[in-house]
Amino acid sequence: MKILVRNLERNVTEDELNTLFKTYGKIESCVIVTDAATGKSKGFGFVEMPNPREAIKAIKALNTMKLKGTGIRVKAADEPKKA
């Protein structure tokens, strides 16, 4: 399951995000989206967890949690529509 993590402080690293989510289960990937020109964080990222139960548990536990002083928003990512 792909999870969207928003409202991240710009200095949060992929390692920190990975550590936060691995408490709830196996992680396939963890990416913080960066600006192509500057390489700086855009304040959101994606975490992929193969087990939907673990992913839902992580979403429920981490949504609105404070990370580096800012409340993060965590939800299931919308799947792209197929043509």
C-alpha positions as a LaTeX table, in Angstrom:
\begin{tabular}{lrrr}
\hline
Residue & $x$ (\AA) & $y$ (\AA) & $z$ (\AA) \\
\hline
Met1 & 0.00 & 0.00 & 0.00 \\
Lys2 & 1.31 & 3.43 & $-0.93$ \\
Ile3 & 1.08 & 6.04 & 1.84 \\
Leu4 & 1.24 & 9.81 & 1.39 \\
Val5 & 2.98 & 11.75 & 4.16 \\
Arg6 & 2.38 & 15.53 & 4.05 \\
Asn7 & 3.30 & 18.58 & 6.11 \\
Leu8 & 6.88 & 17.45 & 6.69 \\
Glu9 & 9.46 & 19.90 & 7.97 \\
Arg10 & 11.89 & 20.60 & 5.12 \\
Asn11 & 14.81 & 19.07 & 7.06 \\
Val12 & 13.19 & 15.65 & 7.69 \\
Thr13 & 15.27 & 12.92 & 6.00 \\
Glu14 & 14.20 & 9.71 & 4.29 \\
Asp15 & 16.06 & 7.79 & 7.03 \\
Glu16 & 13.98 & 9.51 & 9.73 \\
Leu17 & 10.75 & 8.76 & 7.85 \\
Asn18 & 11.84 & 5.16 & 7.31 \\
Thr19 & 12.62 & 4.74 & 11.02 \\
Leu20 & 9.22 & 6.18 & 11.95 \\
Phe21 & 7.29 & 3.74 & 9.73 \\
Lys22 & 9.35 & 0.57 & 10.22 \\
Thr23 & 8.00 & 0.40 & 13.78 \\
Tyr24 & 4.73 & $-0.74$ & 12.17 \\
Gly25 & 6.07 & $-3.26$ & 9.67 \\
Lys26 & 8.06 & $-3.94$ & 6.51 \\
Ile27 & 8.79 & $-1.03$ & 4.18 \\
Glu28 & 9.35 & $-1.48$ & 0.43 \\
Ser29 & 10.35 & 2.13 & $-0.26$ \\
Cys30 & 10.50 & 5.54 & 1.33 \\
Val31 & 10.94 & 8.72 & $-0.72$ \\
Ile32 & 10.78 & 12.41 & 0.15 \\
Val33 & 9.85 & 14.47 & $-2.92$ \\
Thr34 & 12.40 & 17.15 & $-3.75$ \\
Asp35 & 12.44 & 20.17 & $-6.03$ \\
Ala36 & 14.30 & 19.33 & $-9.25$ \\
Ala37 & 16.05 & 22.71 & $-9.42$ \\
Thr38 & 17.13 & 23.12 & $-5.79$ \\
Gly39 & 17.15 & 19.55 & $-4.49$ \\
Lys40 & 15.28 & 20.74 & $-1.37$ \\
Ser41 & 12.35 & 18.88 & 0.15 \\
Lys42 & 8.87 & 19.88 & $-1.02$ \\
Gly43 & 7.47 & 18.90 & 2.40 \\
Phe44 & 5.88 & 15.59 & 1.45 \\
Gly45 & 6.83 & 12.05 & 0.61 \\
Phe46 & 5.64 & 8.49 & 0.02 \\
Val47 & 6.14 & 5.27 & 1.95 \\
Glu48 & 5.24 & 1.89 & 0.46 \\
Met49 & 4.36 & $-0.98$ & 2.78 \\
Pro50 & 3.55 & $-4.41$ & 1.25 \\
Asn51 & 1.23 & $-5.51$ & 4.07 \\
Pro52 & $-2.06$ & $-3.52$ & 4.02 \\
Arg53 & $-2.80$ & $-4.28$ & 7.69 \\
Glu54 & 0.55 & $-2.88$ & 8.79 \\
Ala55 & 0.08 & 0.14 & 6.52 \\
Ile56 & $-3.35$ & 0.94 & 7.98 \\
Lys57 & $-1.96$ & 0.58 & 11.49 \\
Ala58 & 0.85 & 3.02 & 10.63 \\
Ile59 & $-1.59$ & 5.52 & 9.07 \\
Lys60 & $-3.84$ & 5.48 & 12.13 \\
Ala61 & $-0.94$ & 5.80 & 14.56 \\
Leu62 & 1.07 & 8.46 & 12.74 \\
Asn63 & $-1.59$ & 10.79 & 11.30 \\
Thr64 & $-1.38$ & 14.17 & 13.12 \\
Met65 & 1.69 & 13.03 & 15.10 \\
Lys66 & 4.24 & 15.78 & 15.74 \\
Leu67 & 7.54 & 15.24 & 13.95 \\
Lys68 & 10.18 & 17.90 & 14.62 \\
Gly69 & 7.45 & 20.14 & 16.06 \\
Thr70 & 5.04 & 19.93 & 13.12 \\
Gly71 & 1.91 & 17.76 & 12.92 \\
Ile72 & 2.28 & 15.46 & 9.92 \\
Arg73 & $-0.64$ & 14.23 & 7.80 \\
Val74 & $-0.63$ & 10.56 & 6.83 \\
Lys75 & $-3.13$ & 8.84 & 4.52 \\
Ala76 & $-3.38$ & 6.20 & 1.84 \\
Ala77 & $-2.13$ & 7.62 & $-1.45$ \\
Asp78 & $-4.67$ & 7.83 & $-4.27$ \\
Glu79 & $-3.91$ & 5.28 & $-6.94$ \\
Pro80 & $-3.57$ & 6.74 & $-10.46$ \\
Lys81 & $-6.62$ & 6.22 & $-12.63$ \\
Lys82 & $-6.20$ & 3.73 & $-15.47$ \\
Ala83 & $-7.25$ & 4.82 & $-18.94$ \\
\hline
\end{tabular}
